[in-house]
Structures are given as structure tokens and as C-alpha cells.
Amino acid sequence: MTNEEALQSLTEYSNDKLLEKLLLDRGVTTGGTYTAANEKDIDLAAASLYFTLAAHPELKEGSFTVKYNGAQLRIMAKDILKKYDMDEATVDGEAIW
């Protein structure tokens, strides 16, 4: 199984470019073989995917509808961050310049 397939296995969402971007952002090659050593990076890419999908609007095309449960996706992403003792990004009020 490739790293991209491992990430794909955690969701029904299938946008190869987004999955590839999320993996590359974590420094993981998409076509590399998934190993237990990659589990944290794949999980954190999944958390990023869940946060991204939580912000997606509802899509309707005829009788076909795609809608994500944003609240549930955020909970799932936060659970992954907790698993690795990571806090969600916050604003601290410091100037960026």
C-alpha cells in the first residue's frame, strides 16, 4: 500500500491532488510504501484533510448532494491531534511583522 492509499483509506473523499498536497506538506512521498513509521504523518495528514473538509460547502448537482458534517470532522481531527499531544493552532495576538 502506498502512503496516498493509506491516507485514502481513512476517508471516502477522493481528490488525488488534495491528498497529494497534504502528504507533501508533511514531507511524505505519495508513492512511497506505507509503513508503521509513517503512521503519525499519515494521521496528521488525515487531520488536515478533516479540517479542510469541515470547511467545504454543501454541493448539489441535480438530485446528487455532497455534504460533510463539519462538527464531526473537527472532532475527528482534534482527536488525532490529541493522540500525538499536539494542540490545535491558536491565535496568540502577537504581530507577525
MODELLER restraints for C-alpha pairs under 7 A, 6 or more apart:
rsr = mdl.restraints
at = mdl.atoms
rsr.add(forms.Gaussian(group=physical.xy_distance, feature=features.Distance(at['CA:1:A'], at['CA:33:A']), mean=5.90, stdev=0.5))
rsr.add(forms.Gaussian(group=physical.xy_distance, feature=features.Distance(at['CA:1:A'], at['CA:34:A']), mean=5.81, stdev=0.5))
rsr.add(forms.Gaussian(group=physical.xy_distance, feature=features.Distance(at['CA:2:A'], at['CA:30:A']), mean=6.67, stdev=0.5))
rsr.add(forms.Gaussian(group=physical.xy_distance, feature=features.Distance(at['CA:2:A'], at['CA:31:A']), mean=5.28, stdev=0.5))
rsr.add(forms.Gaussian(group=physical.xy_distance, feature=features.Distance(at['CA:2:A'], at['CA:32:A']), mean=5.40, stdev=0.5))
rsr.add(forms.Gaussian(group=physical.xy_distance, feature=features.Distance(at['CA:2:A'], at['CA:33:A']), mean=4.49, stdev=0.5))
rsr.add(forms.Gaussian(group=physical.xy_distance, feature=features.Distance(at['CA:2:A'], at['CA:34:A']), mean=5.13, stdev=0.5))
rsr.add(forms.Gaussian(group=physical.xy_distance, feature=features.Distance(at['CA:3:A'], at['CA:29:A']), mean=6.99, stdev=0.5))
rsr.add(forms.Gaussian(group=physical.xy_distance, feature=features.Distance(at['CA:3:A'], at['CA:30:A']), mean=5.21, stdev=0.5))
rsr.add(forms.Gaussian(group=physical.xy_distance, feature=features.Distance(at['CA:3:A'], at['CA:31:A']), mean=6.14, stdev=0.5))
rsr.add(forms.Gaussian(group=physical.xy_distance, feature=features.Distance(at['CA:3:A'], at['CA:32:A']), mean=5.76, stdev=0.5))
rsr.add(forms.Gaussian(group=physical.xy_distance, feature=features.Distance(at['CA:3:A'], at['CA:33:A']), mean=5.88, stdev=0.5))
rsr.add(forms.Gaussian(group=physical.xy_distance, feature=features.Distance(at['CA:3:A'], at['CA:34:A']), mean=4.73, stdev=0.5))
rsr.add(forms.Gaussian(group=physical.xy_distance, feature=features.Distance(at['CA:4:A'], at['CA:19:A']), mean=6.70, stdev=0.5))
rsr.add(forms.Gaussian(group=physical.xy_distance, feature=features.Distance(at['CA:4:A'], at['CA:20:A']), mean=6.80, stdev=0.5))
rsr.add(forms.Gaussian(group=physical.xy_distance, feature=features.Distance(at['CA:4:A'], at['CA:30:A']), mean=4.91, stdev=0.5))
rsr.add(forms.Gaussian(group=physical.xy_distance, feature=features.Distance(at['CA:4:A'], at['CA:31:A']), mean=6.61, stdev=0.5))
rsr.add(forms.Gaussian(group=physical.xy_distance, feature=features.Distance(at['CA:6:A'], at['CA:34:A']), mean=6.71, stdev=0.5))
rsr.add(forms.Gaussian(group=physical.xy_distance, feature=features.Distance(at['CA:7:A'], at['CA:42:A']), mean=5.89, stdev=0.5))
rsr.add(forms.Gaussian(group=physical.xy_distance, feature=features.Distance(at['CA:7:A'], at['CA:46:A']), mean=6.36, stdev=0.5))
rsr.add(forms.Gaussian(group=physical.xy_distance, feature=features.Distance(at['CA:8:A'], at['CA:14:A']), mean=6.97, stdev=0.5))
rsr.add(forms.Gaussian(group=physical.xy_distance, feature=features.Distance(at['CA:20:A'], at['CA:30:A']), mean=6.02, stdev=0.5))
rsr.add(forms.Gaussian(group=physical.xy_distance, feature=features.Distance(at['CA:22:A'], at['CA:45:A']), mean=5.47, stdev=0.5))
rsr.add(forms.Gaussian(group=physical.xy_distance, feature=features.Distance(at['CA:23:A'], at['CA:29:A']), mean=6.69, stdev=0.5))
rsr.add(forms.Gaussian(group=physical.xy_distance, feature=features.Distance(at['CA:23:A'], at['CA:30:A']), mean=6.42, stdev=0.5))
rsr.add(forms.Gaussian(group=physical.xy_distance, feature=features.Distance(at['CA:23:A'], at['CA:45:A']), mean=5.97, stdev=0.5))
rsr.add(forms.Gaussian(group=physical.xy_distance, feature=features.Distance(at['CA:26:A'], at['CA:41:A']), mean=6.28, stdev=0.5))
rsr.add(forms.Gaussian(group=physical.xy_distance, feature=features.Distance(at['CA:26:A'], at['CA:45:A']), mean=6.86, stdev=0.5))
rsr.add(forms.Gaussian(group=physical.xy_distance, feature=features.Distance(at['CA:43:A'], at['CA:80:A']), mean=6.69, stdev=0.5))
rsr.add(forms.Gaussian(group=physical.xy_distance, feature=features.Distance(at['CA:44:A'], at['CA:80:A']), mean=6.87, stdev=0.5))
rsr.add(forms.Gaussian(group=physical.xy_distance, feature=features.Distance(at['CA:47:A'], at['CA:77:A']), mean=4.22, stdev=0.5))
rsr.add(forms.Gaussian(group=physical.xy_distance, feature=features.Distance(at['CA:47:A'], at['CA:80:A']), mean=6.28, stdev=0.5))
rsr.add(forms.Gaussian(group=physical.xy_distance, feature=features.Distance(at['CA:50:A'], at['CA:73:A']), mean=5.19, stdev=0.5))
rsr.add(forms.Gaussian(group=physical.xy_distance, feature=features.Distance(at['CA:50:A'], at['CA:74:A']), mean=6.45, stdev=0.5))
rsr.add(forms.Gaussian(group=physical.xy_distance, feature=features.Distance(at['CA:50:A'], at['CA:77:A']), mean=5.74, stdev=0.5))
rsr.add(forms.Gaussian(group=physical.xy_distance, feature=features.Distance(at['CA:51:A'], at['CA:73:A']), mean=6.59, stdev=0.5))
rsr.add(forms.Gaussian(group=physical.xy_distance, feature=features.Distance(at['CA:51:A'], at['CA:74:A']), mean=5.79, stdev=0.5))
rsr.add(forms.Gaussian(group=physical.xy_distance, feature=features.Distance(at['CA:51:A'], at['CA:77:A']), mean=6.43, stdev=0.5))
rsr.add(forms.Gaussian(group=physical.xy_distance, feature=features.Distance(at['CA:53:A'], at['CA:68:A']), mean=6.78, stdev=0.5))
rsr.add(forms.Gaussian(group=physical.xy_distance, feature=features.Distance(at['CA:54:A'], at['CA:68:A']), mean=6.46, stdev=0.5))
rsr.add(forms.Gaussian(group=physical.xy_distance, feature=features.Distance(at['CA:54:A'], at['CA:69:A']), mean=6.69, stdev=0.5))
rsr.add(forms.Gaussian(group=physical.xy_distance, feature=features.Distance(at['CA:54:A'], at['CA:70:A']), mean=3.89, stdev=0.5))
rsr.add(forms.Gaussian(group=physical.xy_distance, feature=features.Distance(at['CA:54:A'], at['CA:73:A']), mean=5.73, stdev=0.5))
rsr.add(forms.Gaussian(group=physical.xy_distance, feature=features.Distance(at['CA:54:A'], at['CA:74:A']), mean=6.46, stdev=0.5))
rsr.add(forms.Gaussian(group=physical.xy_distance, feature=features.Distance(at['CA:55:A'], at['CA:70:A']), mean=6.68, stdev=0.5))
rsr.add(forms.Gaussian(group=physical.xy_distance, feature=features.Distance(at['CA:58:A'], at['CA:66:A']), mean=5.85, stdev=0.5))
rsr.add(forms.Gaussian(group=physical.xy_distance, feature=features.Distance(at['CA:58:A'], at['CA:67:A']), mean=4.63, stdev=0.5))
rsr.add(forms.Gaussian(group=physical.xy_distance, feature=features.Distance(at['CA:59:A'], at['CA:65:A']), mean=5.62, stdev=0.5))
rsr.add(forms.Gaussian(group=physical.xy_distance, feature=features.Distance(at['CA:59:A'], at['CA:66:A']), mean=5.08, stdev=0.5))
rsr.add(forms.Gaussian(group=physical.xy_distance, feature=features.Distance(at['CA:59:A'], at['CA:67:A']), mean=6.44, stdev=0.5))
rsr.add(forms.Gaussian(group=physical.xy_distance, feature=features.Distance(at['CA:60:A'], at['CA:66:A']), mean=6.50, stdev=0.5))
rsr.add(forms.Gaussian(group=physical.xy_distance, feature=features.Distance(at['CA:81:A'], at['CA:87:A']), mean=6.39, stdev=0.5))
